[in-house]
Amino acid sequence: MIIKSFTMARIAGIKTLKNTKGEITHVTINLKKHQEVMPMLKELGVVSKTKFEIECEGAVSVDKARARTIEYVKSLPWKK
């Protein structure tokens, strides 16, 4: 059973848009005020990854970077 009309309490940081029939068609959530919903939205696939997150997927971890740096420095021809 689908309930078409219901009342919704006003919540700071959440806005809804309705069509001409009065049905809610869009919901805008201020994520600065409601950061707790981000994991759920990402899990549902509603929020796409940011450019920064996409670029970081192929990044080297800090431990690997440290190991590579130490290995490189040890391989330099040091004068004694």
N, C-alpha and C positions, 0 to 999 in steps of 0.2 A: 504494500500500500504506500503510495507516494502522497505526502502531505504537501500541497501546493502553497498554502499560506501559513505562515508562522511569524511570530514576532521575535525580533532579535534585539538583545540589549546592545546599547552603544558601548563599544570598547575603544579606548583611546589608541590610536595608531592603526585602526582597521576601518577601511571604507568599503562600501559596496555600491555597485551601480546596477540599476534595474532597467529592464526593457519596458516597452509601452504596456505590456501586460502586467507589470509589477513583479516580474520574476527576476531574481538576482542572476545577473549574467557575468559580472566581474567582481573580484575581491582584491583589494589592494592592502597589503600588510606592510607596515613600516618595520623593517627588520632591525632597525636600531633599537626600537622599543621592545620587540618580541623576538629576540635572538634564540629563544628556546625552541622555536618551530623549524629552524634551519635543518637540523638532522632529519626530521620527518619529511620536509619538502625535498631534500636531496635524495632520500630513499625512494620517494614516489616518482622521482625524475622530473619534478616540476621546475626545479632550479637547475639550470645548466652550470657547468663549471666555468669559473672566471678564466680570463686569459692567463692570469698568473698561475692558477692551479694547473692548467694545461701545460704551461711551460715547465712547471716544477715536476711533472710526472717523470720526465726523462733525466732529471737532475741526479747528480752523484751525492750520496749521503756524506755527512761530515766525516764519519770514520774512514770511508774510502778515500775522500779527498786528503785527509791527514796522512793516510798510509802512502798514497801516491806521491805526496809532497816529500815525505821523509825518504822514500825510495829514490826520488829524483835528486834530492840534495846529497844523498850518500853516493850517487853515481857520478857526481861532478868531480873533475880532476883537481883535487885540492893540492896545493904546494905545501910541502912540509918544511 
